[in-house]
């Protein structure tokens, strides 16, 4: 994914390649908030519901995008294709939202759902 989105000046990383696997979600979002305008794409939609993680996301300035259940059920290569298809919309979310928690839809023309 990084090679494709880097053509437009963006970067994609697996969080496990940038942070210790022992970092808590709350600490991760605090760190990302200090580091700039991040988008985190995750399968762990429970973060949007757990009060400590939700508060950390909202106070950090991170835009968190969670895979919709229909996307999560897809094979990994189709999940990646869905993320790439929605990449322009993901970038717009970052540009227009100070922070937030959103559900990545499976349908190409669907809007992000706020969580």
N, C-alpha and C positions, 0 to 999 in steps of 0.2 A: 504494500500500500504506500509505503514511504516514497518509493521511486515514482509512483504515479502522481501523488499529490505534490511532490517537491517541484514538479514542473510549474506549478502555480505559486511557489514560494512557501508552501506549508510543510510541516514536518509531522510524522507519525511515529510514535514509539510504543512499544509494549512497556507498560509501567514496571513490570518485573525486571526490565533491562535498565531502568533508571533509578529504581528505589529498592531498598532491601525488602525481601518478601515478608519480613517480620513487621513492617510498618503498619500501623493501624490505619483504617480508613480515615478517621478524624485527623490524624497527623498528616496523612497524605494530602488531604484537601487543604489543610493549613499551609503546608509547604508549597503546593501548587498556587495557592492564592498569593503568596509572596513572590512567586516566580513569574507572574504575568498572566496573560489572557489564555487560559487553557480550556480545552474541551476534553472531557473524559467520556469515552464510549465504553459502556459496561453491560454485562449480562445480569449483574447483581441488582435488579430492580428493588430488592429489599432495602437497599441503602436509602432509597427515596422515602421509605416508610419508617425507618428507625430514627427516632428523634435526634440522637447525637450526630449521626452521619448526615441527616437532612440539614440540621443546623450548620454543620461544618461546610457543607456544599454551598448553602445560601450565603453564609458569611464570607466565604473565600473568594467569591467572584468567578468561580468556575462554572461553566455550563456543562451539566452532566446529561448525557444522552444514553438512555437505556434501551436495549433491544426489546421490541414488542414481543409478546409470547410467540406470535406466528413467525417472526424472524429468528428467534432463538431455537425454534424447532428445525430450522433448515440446516443442511450440512455446512460445515465451516466455510467452504469456498463460496456457497451461496449467501451466507451471512456477510462475507467480505464484499461480494458483488453488490449486495443491497446497500451496504455502507458507502461504497464508491458511487453507486447510482445517486444516493442522497447527499453526496459530498457538498454540492453547491448549497443545498438547504442547510446543512450542518454549519457551513461557514457563515451563512446569513444569520443563523441563530446566534452565533458568537458575536457577530457585528451589531446585532440589534438588541441583544439581551445582556444586561449587566451580570446576571447569574441565572440559574434556574435548573430545573429538573424536567426532562422531556422524554417522551417515548418515541423511539424511531419507528415509523410505520413501515409495513412491508410493501404497500402499494406506492407506486412511483408518484402519483399525483396527490397523495394524502398529506395532510398537515401534521406537524408534530403536535402531540397531545401533552399539555402541561400536567405534571404530576404534583 
